[in-house]
Amino acid sequence: MNNAETTFITQNKNVPVIAGYDVVVCGGGPAGFMAAIAAARGGARTALIERYGFLGGMATAGLVAPISVFNYNGRRMIGGIPWEFIERLMEVGGAEEEKPLGNISFSPEKYKLIAQRMVLEAGVSLYFHSYLSGCQKVGNTLTHIFIENKNGTEAIAAKYFIDCTGDADLARLSEVPMQPAGATLQPASLIFMLGGVDTDALPMIRHSQQGVNYHDLTIRQMLEELDKTETVPLFGGPWYCGILTKGMVLLNMTRTYADMIDNRQATATECRLREDVFTFVKLLRENVPAFRNAYLATTATQTGVRETRRIQGVYTLTGKEYLDACDFPDAISRGCHPVDIHASVTHQQRCEFLKDAAFIPYRCLIAPGFPNLLVAGRAFSADEIASASVRVQASVMGLGQAAGAAAALCVPHEADVARVDIAQLRETLIGYGANLAK
């Protein structure tokens, strides 16, 4: 049956309301678990919904490494709960800071463990293996979300909701307006882990210098030469990162254009990139001495997504404001990563480094007329240039921390998220350790 022949059926069912909270966070990636911790520490009864059986999102399901970037121009720019998480991870041998820039190499399994510990210690109720499928609202005020899991369809009530799905799934279901779609989206990439690698021989395995794009130009040139005489899949970089185990390395080099919020395209992309991974492993083994004895240990649980939906917020952060490090009276977090825009159909990349760490205003986390919804992570309100920097892990951790703290401040007075006391919010975030000073 093609789209022209699509028919519809109506499904009616009673859905049990299984719990009620002050704050519900949808998505347990870097922004989401930070938001849940911040909300709970602020005194809000908090729940966190996650579709996998572990936390970490792109870090653990997508194997995106390193966690970048915490420091800039000799100062820690993203602090508070995000840096507390890194310190906890380092304490168990699960992370290593690459000074002075503050990129973090990490063990994906220990990342899952420490994220889980911190969420549970904060008193957050976790709902793993649960997929957001709908919502209910009165006007533009959300009252419930619907989740699907082995128990069937379930409803959860809350006073405030935070969308940390990455793809603005809850915002879309709530009918929040989205930024106009661009002509193209950045490509998707399936990261893979190799064992048996001579990691001592890899020159770009560490990421410690400011203003350096850590792609391996030698391997890139080799692939470009091979592409003249044989079929080489589309690639980027390549970039790689250690996981604190000798001989093991994560490779980020596959790429293809796909709209990853379309299920059919996402399915085809997963299949295509998995084939490409095996092709690249063969090419690396045959042509790069450091990979001569390499073997494929695993591919990421899901393909990494750089760009999909972004909300049309109360304020939209522009690339010019971001690159100029414009300060805002309602700034709630910083960004340090270069503007990083990957071409979808070529090997090219735009990589533009910042002069100073940028500021992100609170107004970018809320949508006009939606009184109890916040959006953190890469779906926040920004243009394609600002978003291409803030979408990385350390930056979205800062946004999640801010969203969780803001929701907790709103709870006692049931305040509209647009009317949160900005001075009190900034004071709370600075108390956690966020750097909001020019």
C-alpha positions as CSV (number, residue, x, y, z in Angstrom):
1,M,0.0,0.0,0.0
2,N,1.5,3.3,-1.0
3,N,0.8,6.7,0.5
4,A,-1.9,7.5,-2.1
5,E,-3.8,4.5,-0.8
6,T,-3.4,5.1,2.9
7,T,-6.5,4.4,4.9
8,F,-7.2,5.2,8.5
9,I,-8.7,3.4,11.5
10,T,-9.9,4.7,14.8
11,Q,-8.6,3.2,18.0
12,N,-10.3,3.9,21.3
13,K,-9.0,2.7,24.6
14,N,-8.9,3.5,28.3
15,V,-5.3,4.5,29.4
16,P,-4.4,4.1,33.1
17,V,-2.8,7.2,34.7
18,I,-0.1,5.4,36.6
19,A,1.6,8.4,38.4
20,G,1.7,12.1,38.9
21,Y,4.8,14.4,39.3
22,D,5.8,18.0,39.5
23,V,8.2,17.6,36.6
24,V,8.5,14.9,33.9
25,V,11.5,14.9,31.6
26,C,11.3,13.1,28.3
27,G,14.6,11.7,27.1
28,G,17.5,10.5,29.2
29,G,20.4,11.7,27.0
30,P,23.0,14.3,28.2
31,A,20.4,17.1,28.5
32,G,17.7,14.9,29.9
33,F,19.4,13.3,32.8
34,M,20.9,16.6,33.8
35,A,17.5,18.2,33.7
36,A,16.0,15.4,35.9
37,I,18.8,15.8,38.5
38,A,18.5,19.6,38.6
39,A,14.7,19.5,38.9
40,A,14.9,16.9,41.7
41,R,17.6,18.7,43.6
42,G,15.4,21.8,43.3
43,G,12.7,20.0,45.3
44,A,10.5,18.8,42.5
45,R,9.0,15.3,42.4
46,T,10.6,14.3,39.1
47,A,10.3,11.4,36.6
48,L,12.5,10.6,33.7
49,I,11.3,8.7,30.6
50,E,13.9,6.9,28.4
51,R,13.3,4.6,25.5
52,Y,16.4,2.5,26.1
53,G,17.4,0.5,29.2
54,F,20.2,3.0,30.1
55,L,21.0,6.7,30.2
56,G,23.3,8.8,28.1
57,G,21.7,9.1,24.7
58,M,24.2,10.0,22.0
59,A,27.1,9.2,24.4
60,T,26.1,5.7,25.1
61,A,23.5,4.7,22.5
62,G,25.3,6.6,19.8
63,L,28.9,6.1,21.1
64,V,29.7,9.8,20.4
65,A,33.0,10.8,21.9
66,P,34.7,12.8,23.3
67,I,32.3,14.8,25.5
68,S,33.1,18.2,24.3
69,V,33.9,21.0,25.2
70,F,34.0,22.2,28.9
71,N,36.8,24.7,28.9
72,Y,37.7,27.7,26.8
73,N,40.4,30.3,26.9
74,G,41.8,28.8,30.1
75,R,38.4,28.9,32.0
76,R,35.8,26.3,32.8
77,M,32.8,27.4,30.9
78,I,30.3,24.6,31.6
79,G,30.2,23.7,35.3
80,G,27.8,22.6,38.0
81,I,26.1,19.3,37.8
82,P,27.6,18.5,34.4
83,W,31.1,18.8,35.7
84,E,30.1,17.0,38.9
85,F,29.1,14.1,36.7
86,I,32.6,14.1,35.0
87,E,34.3,14.1,38.4
88,R,32.2,11.2,39.5
89,L,33.0,9.4,36.3
90,M,36.7,10.1,36.8
91,E,36.6,8.7,40.3
92,V,35.6,5.3,39.0
93,G,38.2,5.3,36.2
94,G,35.5,6.0,33.6
95,A,36.8,9.4,32.2
96,E,39.9,11.3,31.5
97,E,40.1,15.1,31.0
98,E,42.1,16.2,28.0
99,K,43.5,19.5,29.4
100,P,43.4,22.4,28.8
101,L,40.3,22.2,26.5
102,G,38.3,19.9,28.7
103,N,37.3,17.3,26.2
104,I,36.4,14.1,28.0
105,S,37.4,10.6,26.8
106,F,35.1,8.1,28.6
107,S,34.0,4.5,29.1
108,P,30.5,4.2,27.7
109,E,29.6,1.5,30.3
110,K,30.8,3.6,33.3
111,Y,29.0,6.6,31.8
112,K,25.7,4.6,32.0
113,L,26.5,3.6,35.6
114,I,27.3,7.0,37.0
115,A,24.4,8.7,35.2
116,Q,22.1,6.1,36.6
117,R,23.5,6.5,40.1
118,M,23.2,10.3,40.1
119,V,19.6,10.2,38.8
120,L,18.5,7.7,41.4
121,E,20.4,9.4,44.2
122,A,18.5,12.6,43.4
123,G,15.2,10.7,44.0
124,V,14.1,10.7,40.3
125,S,11.6,8.0,39.2
126,L,13.0,6.2,36.2
127,Y,10.9,4.7,33.4
128,F,13.2,2.8,31.1
129,H,12.1,1.0,27.9
130,S,9.3,3.5,27.6
131,Y,8.6,5.3,24.3
132,L,6.8,8.7,24.2
133,S,3.7,8.3,22.0
134,G,1.4,11.1,22.8
135,C,0.2,13.8,25.1
136,Q,-2.9,15.4,26.5
137,K,-3.4,19.1,27.1
138,V,-6.0,21.8,28.0
139,G,-5.5,24.7,25.7
140,N,-1.7,24.8,25.4
141,T,-1.1,23.5,29.0
142,L,0.1,19.9,29.0
143,T,-1.5,17.6,31.6
144,H,-0.3,14.1,30.7
145,I,2.1,12.3,28.4
146,F,1.4,8.8,27.0
147,I,4.2,6.2,27.0
148,E,4.4,2.7,25.5
149,N,6.2,-0.2,27.1
150,K,5.6,-3.8,28.0
151,N,2.8,-2.8,30.3
152,G,1.0,-1.3,27.3
153,T,-0.1,2.3,27.0
154,E,0.3,4.3,30.2
155,A,-0.3,8.0,31.1
156,I,1.7,10.1,33.5
157,A,0.5,13.5,34.8
158,A,2.7,16.4,35.7
159,K,2.7,20.1,36.4
160,Y,5.7,20.8,34.1
161,F,7.3,18.9,31.2
162,I,10.8,19.1,29.8
163,D,11.4,17.9,26.2
164,C,15.0,16.4,26.0
165,T,14.2,14.0,23.1
166,G,16.6,15.7,20.8
167,D,14.0,15.7,18.0
168,A,11.5,17.9,19.8
169,D,9.1,14.9,19.9
170,L,7.0,16.2,22.9
171,A,7.0,19.7,21.5
172,R,5.7,18.4,18.2
173,L,3.0,16.4,19.8
174,S,2.1,19.5,21.7
175,E,1.8,21.4,18.4
176,V,4.7,23.8,19.2
177,P,5.7,25.7,16.1
178,M,9.0,24.6,14.6
179,Q,11.8,26.5,12.9
180,P,11.4,26.5,9.1
181,A,13.2,23.4,7.6
182,G,16.4,24.2,5.9
183,A,17.3,23.1,2.3
184,T,19.3,20.2,3.7
185,L,20.0,18.6,7.0
186,Q,23.4,17.6,8.4
187,P,24.1,13.9,7.7
188,A,23.6,11.0,10.1
189,S,26.6,8.9,11.2
190,L,26.9,5.4,12.6
191,I,29.9,5.3,15.0
192,F,31.6,2.0,15.5
193,M,34.2,0.6,17.9
194,L,37.3,-1.3,16.8
195,G,39.6,-3.5,18.9
196,G,43.1,-4.7,18.1
197,V,44.1,-1.1,17.1
198,D,47.7,0.2,17.7
199,T,46.3,3.2,19.6
200,D,49.8,4.4,20.4
201,A,50.3,5.0,16.7
202,L,47.2,7.1,16.1
203,P,48.2,10.8,16.1
204,M,44.7,12.3,16.6
205,I,43.3,10.1,19.3
206,R,43.5,12.9,21.9
207,H,41.7,16.2,21.7
208,S,43.6,18.6,23.9
209,Q,44.4,21.7,21.8
210,Q,42.1,24.7,21.3
211,G,41.4,25.6,17.6
212,V,42.3,22.2,16.1
213,N,39.9,20.1,14.1
214,Y,41.0,16.5,15.1
215,H,40.2,14.7,11.9
216,D,43.0,12.4,10.5
217,L,44.1,14.0,7.3
218,T,46.4,11.1,6.4
219,I,43.5,8.6,6.4
220,R,41.3,11.1,4.7
221,Q,43.7,11.5,1.8
222,M,44.1,7.8,1.6
223,L,40.3,7.4,1.2
224,E,40.1,10.2,-1.3
225,E,42.8,8.4,-3.4
226,L,41.0,5.1,-3.2
227,D,37.8,6.7,-4.2
228,K,39.3,7.5,-7.6
229,T,39.7,3.8,-8.5
230,E,37.1,2.0,-6.4
231,T,33.8,2.6,-4.7
232,V,34.3,4.2,-1.3
233,P,31.2,5.0,0.8
234,L,30.6,8.7,1.6
235,F,32.7,9.6,4.6
236,G,33.6,12.5,6.9
237,G,36.6,13.2,9.0
238,P,37.6,10.6,10.0
239,W,37.6,11.4,13.8
240,Y,38.4,8.9,16.5
241,C,38.6,8.7,20.2
242,G,39.9,6.3,22.8
243,I,37.6,4.7,25.5
244,L,40.4,4.4,28.1
245,T,41.2,0.8,27.1
246,K,44.3,0.1,25.1
247,G,43.7,-1.1,21.6
248,M,40.1,0.1,21.5
249,V,38.9,3.1,19.5
250,L,35.7,4.7,18.4
251,L,35.5,5.8,14.7
252,N,33.3,8.6,13.4
253,M,33.5,8.5,9.6
254,T,30.3,7.2,8.1
255,R,27.8,9.7,6.8
256,T,24.7,9.9,4.7
257,Y,21.8,12.3,4.2
258,A,18.6,11.3,5.9
259,D,15.7,12.9,7.7
260,M,16.0,10.8,10.8
261,I,12.5,11.8,12.1
262,D,11.0,9.8,9.1
263,N,10.9,6.2,10.1
264,R,11.4,4.8,6.6
265,Q,14.4,7.0,6.0
266,A,15.9,6.2,9.4
267,T,15.5,2.4,8.8
268,A,17.1,2.6,5.4
269,T,19.9,4.7,6.9
270,E,20.7,2.2,9.6
271,C,20.9,-0.6,7.1
272,R,23.1,1.4,4.6
273,L,25.5,2.7,7.3
274,R,25.9,-0.8,8.8
275,E,27.1,-2.0,5.4
276,D,29.4,1.0,5.1
277,V,31.0,0.2,8.5
278,F,32.1,-3.2,7.3
279,T,33.5,-1.6,4.1
280,F,35.5,0.9,6.1
281,V,36.9,-1.7,8.5
282,K,38.2,-3.6,5.5
283,L,39.7,-0.5,4.0
284,L,41.4,0.5,7.2
285,R,42.8,-2.9,7.8
286,E,44.3,-3.1,4.3
287,N,45.6,0.5,4.1
288,V,46.5,1.8,7.6
289,P,49.2,0.1,9.6
290,A,47.7,1.1,13.0
291,F,44.5,-0.8,11.9
292,R,46.1,-3.9,10.4
293,N,44.9,-6.2,13.2
294,A,41.7,-4.3,13.9
295,Y,38.4,-6.0,14.4
296,L,34.8,-4.7,14.7
297,A,33.8,-4.8,18.4
298,T,30.4,-3.2,18.0
299,T,28.4,-0.6,16.2
300,A,26.4,2.0,18.1
301,T,22.9,1.1,19.2
302,Q,21.6,3.8,17.1
303,T,22.8,6.1,14.3
304,G,23.9,9.5,15.5
305,V,21.7,12.4,14.5
306,R,23.1,15.9,14.1
307,E,20.0,17.8,13.1
308,T,16.2,17.4,12.9
309,R,13.6,19.7,14.4
310,R,14.2,22.9,16.4
311,I,11.4,24.8,18.2
312,Q,10.3,28.3,17.4
313,G,11.0,29.8,20.8
314,V,10.3,33.1,22.5
315,Y,13.8,34.0,21.2
316,T,15.9,32.4,18.5
317,L,19.6,32.5,19.0
318,T,21.4,33.5,15.8
319,G,24.8,32.4,14.6
320,K,26.1,36.0,14.6
321,E,25.1,36.5,18.2
322,Y,26.7,33.2,19.1
323,L,30.0,33.8,17.3
324,D,30.1,37.3,18.7
325,A,29.6,35.9,22.3
326,C,26.8,38.3,22.9
327,D,25.7,38.3,26.5
328,F,22.1,38.2,27.5
329,P,20.3,39.3,30.7
330,D,18.7,35.8,30.8
331,A,21.8,33.8,29.9
332,I,21.6,30.4,31.6
333,S,24.5,28.5,30.0
334,R,27.5,28.6,27.6
335,G,28.8,27.0,24.5
336,C,32.4,26.3,23.6
337,H,32.4,23.9,20.7
338,P,33.2,25.2,17.2
339,V,30.3,25.8,14.7
340,D,30.4,22.3,13.1
341,I,28.4,21.9,10.0
342,H,28.8,18.6,8.0
343,A,27.9,18.4,4.3
344,S,25.4,15.7,3.6
345,V,26.4,14.6,0.1
346,T,30.2,15.4,0.1
347,H,33.2,14.9,2.4
348,Q,33.2,18.6,3.4
349,Q,32.7,20.3,6.7
350,R,32.4,23.9,8.0
351,C,34.4,24.2,11.2
352,E,34.5,27.7,12.7
353,F,36.1,28.2,16.1
354,L,34.9,30.7,18.6
355,K,36.8,33.7,19.9
356,D,35.2,33.3,23.3
357,A,32.6,31.0,24.9
358,A,29.1,31.9,23.8
359,F,26.0,32.6,25.9
360,I,22.6,30.9,25.6
361,P,19.4,32.8,26.8
362,Y,16.7,31.1,28.7
363,R,14.1,32.4,26.2
364,C,15.4,29.8,23.7
365,L,14.1,27.0,25.9
366,I,10.5,28.1,25.9
367,A,7.8,28.5,23.3
368,P,5.3,31.4,23.3
369,G,2.0,30.4,24.8
370,F,3.1,27.0,26.2
371,P,3.1,27.7,30.0
372,N,4.5,24.5,31.3
373,L,6.8,23.1,28.7
374,L,10.6,23.6,28.4
375,V,12.8,22.3,25.6
376,A,16.5,21.5,26.2
377,G,19.1,19.8,24.1
378,R,19.6,20.3,20.3
379,A,15.9,21.1,19.7
380,F,16.2,24.4,21.5
381,S,15.4,27.6,19.6
382,A,18.4,28.6,17.4
383,D,19.3,29.0,13.8
384,E,21.3,26.4,12.0
385,I,24.6,28.1,12.8
386,A,24.2,28.4,16.6
387,S,22.6,25.0,16.8
388,A,25.6,23.5,15.0
389,S,27.8,24.3,18.0
390,V,25.4,23.9,20.9
391,R,24.2,20.4,19.8
392,V,27.2,18.7,21.4
393,Q,27.2,17.0,24.8
394,A,28.7,19.4,27.2
395,S,26.6,22.3,25.9
396,V,23.3,20.4,26.0
397,M,24.2,19.3,29.6
398,G,24.2,22.9,30.5
399,L,20.9,23.5,28.9
400,G,19.4,20.5,30.7
401,Q,20.7,21.8,34.0
402,A,19.0,25.2,33.4
403,A,15.7,23.7,32.2
404,G,15.5,21.4,35.3
405,A,16.4,24.2,37.7
406,A,13.8,26.5,36.0
407,A,11.0,23.9,36.3
408,A,11.7,23.4,40.0
409,L,11.5,27.1,40.6
410,C,8.1,27.3,38.9
411,V,6.6,24.4,40.9
412,P,5.8,26.1,44.2
413,H,3.8,28.9,42.6
414,E,2.6,27.0,39.5
415,A,4.2,29.8,37.5
416,D,4.2,30.1,33.8
417,V,7.7,29.1,32.5
418,A,7.9,32.4,30.8
419,R,7.6,34.2,34.1
420,V,10.3,32.3,36.0
421,D,12.4,34.7,38.2
422,I,15.5,35.0,36.0
423,A,17.6,36.5,38.8
424,Q,16.8,33.5,41.0
425,L,17.3,31.0,38.2
426,R,20.8,32.5,37.5
427,E,21.6,32.5,41.2
428,T,20.6,28.9,41.4
429,L,22.7,27.9,38.4
430,I,25.7,29.9,39.6
431,G,25.3,28.2,43.0
432,Y,25.6,24.8,41.2
433,G,28.8,26.0,39.5
434,A,27.6,27.3,36.2
435,N,29.8,30.0,34.7
436,L,27.6,32.9,33.5
437,A,30.2,35.7,33.8
438,K,31.5,37.5,30.8
